Amino acid sequence: MKRFLLVLLAMVFMIPAAQAVTRAEDIATTIILRGHACPGRTVSNVSESVDASGNKTIQATCPNGARYQVNVSASGRVSVQRLN
């Protein structure tokens, strides 16, 4: 029993910690997964607004200077469009 607990304890310390994803990384990943070029793993100049219907509009700038608008409908549908 003691050996089992030692093995279990060793396994707990060997499991790598999960990395938290920042909001900027999440937005950049969404832009990339929708087929747009956004080099790097993060965005800057993030602005967000929500209308009365619950639709969310997020605008962000990628490291290459490209500005994108991410629209999330109240039902969860996501679309991305380049602004410049």
C-alpha positions in Angstrom: 0.0 0.0 0.0 2.8 2.4 0.9 4.5 1.7 -2.5 1.2 2.4 -4.3 0.9 5.8 -2.6 4.5 6.6 -3.5 3.9 5.8 -7.1 0.7 7.8 -7.1 2.4 10.7 -5.6 5.2 10.6 -8.1 2.7 10.5 -11.0 1.0 13.6 -9.6 4.2 15.5 -9.7 5.1 14.3 -13.2 1.9 15.5 -14.8 2.6 18.8 -16.6 0.6 21.8 -15.6 -1.9 23.1 -18.0 -1.2 26.4 -19.5 -3.8 29.1 -19.3 -4.7 30.7 -22.6 -5.0 34.4 -22.6 -7.9 36.2 -24.2 -5.5 37.7 -26.8 -4.3 34.2 -27.7 -7.8 32.9 -27.9 -8.8 35.7 -30.3 -5.7 35.2 -32.5 -6.5 31.4 -32.7 -10.1 32.1 -33.7 -8.8 34.4 -36.5 -6.3 31.8 -37.7 -8.8 28.9 -37.6 -11.2 31.0 -39.8 -8.5 31.1 -42.5 -7.1 34.5 -42.0 -3.4 35.4 -41.7 -2.5 36.5 -38.2 1.2 35.6 -37.5 2.2 35.3 -33.9 0.1 33.8 -31.1 -1.5 37.0 -29.8 -3.3 40.2 -30.8 -3.3 43.7 -29.5 -5.7 46.7 -29.3 -8.7 44.5 -28.4 -12.0 46.2 -28.1 -15.3 44.5 -27.4 -18.9 45.5 -27.5 -22.2 43.7 -27.0 -25.5 44.8 -28.5 -29.0 44.5 -27.0 -29.6 41.2 -28.7 -26.5 39.6 -27.1 -24.4 39.7 -30.2 -20.7 40.3 -29.5 -18.3 42.3 -31.7 -14.6 42.1 -31.0 -12.0 44.1 -32.9 -8.3 43.3 -32.7 -5.0 43.9 -34.4 -2.6 41.2 -35.4 1.2 41.6 -35.1 1.4 42.1 -38.9 -0.8 45.2 -38.6 -3.9 43.5 -40.0 -7.1 44.5 -38.1 -9.9 42.0 -37.8 -13.5 42.0 -36.5 -14.8 38.9 -34.9 -18.6 38.6 -34.6 -20.2 36.2 -32.2 -23.9 35.9 -32.5 -26.2 35.3 -29.5 -26.6 31.7 -30.7 -22.8 31.2 -30.8 -22.1 31.5 -34.5 -18.6 33.0 -35.2 -17.5 35.0 -38.2 -14.3 36.9 -38.9 -13.8 39.7 -41.4 -10.7 41.8 -42.2 -11.1 45.5 -41.6 -8.1 46.8 -43.5 
